Amino acid sequence: MLQAPWSVIDAFTDIDDKVNAFNSTFNDILDQHAPIKTIKVKGKPNPCVDENIRALMRTRDHWHKYAKRTNDPLAWSAYRNFRGEVKREIKLDERELYQTRLRKIQLIQTISGKLFVYVSPKNRLQKEFSVKMKKL
């Protein structure tokens, strides 16, 4: 901060120019000492993952860390069991979510009398893939 060329600000007579010079100098200092880092967020959050599943994930991760450190066969077995439990719980919650959405669509159909087609995300991806393959 002390080595910055602050005297440049005095060279301007207009207050707006002085503010711009100050901001420019100060932002240069900030960029040197605390640069802005951009990160890429991977994936979308799963709406089915609730606090119970997060607790299972923490337990799974704990057993994985312990098994890697000790190379104990029982620890590896516990890790695999918790990994399967996490997958099972997520699948159950996803199934429940899609069944709830399907019931809502069916309710709307009966009330409005209009026909809606429900396409699950998995089927949609398969259809998109098959369309792309046909184009190739």
C-alpha positions in Angstrom: 0.0 0.0 0.0 2.8 2.4 0.8 4.6 1.7 -2.5 1.5 2.5 -4.6 1.7 5.6 -6.8 -0.8 7.7 -4.8 0.6 11.0 -6.1 -1.1 10.3 -9.4 -4.4 11.2 -7.8 -3.2 14.7 -7.1 -2.5 15.3 -10.8 -6.2 15.4 -11.6 -8.4 18.4 -11.0 -11.8 16.8 -11.6 -13.2 14.8 -8.6 -14.5 12.0 -10.9 -11.0 11.5 -12.4 -9.5 11.4 -8.9 -12.0 8.8 -7.8 -11.3 6.7 -11.0 -7.5 6.9 -10.4 -7.9 5.9 -6.7 -10.2 3.0 -7.7 -7.8 1.8 -10.4 -4.8 2.0 -8.1 -6.6 0.3 -5.2 -8.1 -2.5 -7.4 -4.6 -3.2 -8.8 -3.4 -3.7 -5.2 -6.3 -5.9 -4.4 -5.7 -8.0 -7.5 -2.1 -8.5 -6.5 -2.9 -9.6 -2.9 -6.3 -11.2 -3.3 -7.0 -12.2 -6.9 -10.5 -13.3 -7.8 -10.6 -17.0 -8.5 -13.3 -18.6 -10.6 -14.5 -22.1 -9.9 -16.7 -24.4 -11.9 -19.6 -25.9 -10.0 -19.8 -29.6 -10.9 -23.2 -31.1 -11.2 -26.6 -30.0 -10.0 -27.7 -30.6 -6.5 -29.9 -33.7 -6.1 -33.3 -32.7 -4.6 -33.6 -36.2 -3.2 -30.6 -35.9 -0.9 -31.9 -35.0 2.5 -30.2 -34.7 5.9 -30.5 -38.5 6.6 -28.7 -39.3 3.4 -26.1 -36.7 4.1 -25.5 -38.4 7.5 -25.1 -41.7 5.7 -22.7 -40.2 3.3 -20.6 -38.8 6.1 -20.5 -42.2 7.7 -19.6 -43.8 4.4 -16.8 -41.3 3.8 -15.5 -41.8 7.4 -15.3 -45.6 6.8 -13.6 -45.1 3.4 -11.0 -42.9 4.9 -10.4 -45.3 7.8 -10.3 -48.3 5.4 -7.7 -46.6 3.2 -5.6 -45.7 6.2 -5.6 -49.1 7.9 -6.3 -51.4 5.0 -8.5 -53.5 7.3 -10.8 -55.9 5.5 -13.6 -55.3 8.0 -13.4 -51.6 7.4 -13.6 -52.1 3.7 -16.6 -54.3 4.2 -18.3 -51.6 6.3 -17.5 -49.0 3.7 -19.0 -51.1 0.9 -22.1 -51.7 3.1 -22.6 -47.9 3.7 -21.9 -47.2 0.0 -24.7 -49.6 -0.9 -27.0 -48.1 1.7 -26.5 -44.6 0.4 -27.2 -45.7 -3.2 -30.3 -47.6 -2.0 -31.7 -44.6 -0.1 -31.1 -42.2 -3.0 -32.9 -44.6 -5.4 -35.8 -45.0 -3.0 -36.2 -41.2 -2.6 -35.9 -40.6 -6.4 -38.5 -43.2 -7.0 -40.8 -41.6 -4.5 -40.1 -38.1 -6.0 -41.0 -39.3 -9.5 -44.1 -41.2 -8.3 -45.3 -38.0 -6.6 -44.7 -36.0 -9.8 -46.6 -38.6 -11.8 -49.5 -38.5 -9.4 -49.6 -34.7 -9.7 -49.7 -34.9 -13.5 -52.4 -37.6 -13.3 -54.4 -35.3 -11.0 -54.0 -32.4 -13.3 -55.1 -34.6 -16.2 -58.3 -35.7 -14.4 -59.1 -32.1 -13.4 -58.4 -30.4 -16.7 -59.3 -33.3 -19.0 -56.1 -32.7 -21.0 -53.6 -35.4 -21.7 -50.0 -34.8 -20.6 -47.2 -37.2 -21.3 -44.7 -37.8 -18.5 -41.2 -38.6 -19.6 -38.7 -39.5 -17.0 -35.2 -37.9 -17.2 -33.6 -41.3 -17.9 -36.0 -42.0 -20.9 -35.5 -38.4 -22.2 -31.7 -38.9 -22.2 -32.1 -42.2 -24.0 -34.3 -40.6 -26.6 -31.9 -37.7 -27.2 -29.1 -40.2 -27.5 -31.0 -42.3 -30.1 -31.9 -39.2 -32.1 -28.2 -38.1 -32.2 -27.1 -41.6 -33.2 -29.7 -41.6 -36.1 -28.2 -38.3 -37.3 -24.7 -39.7 -37.4 
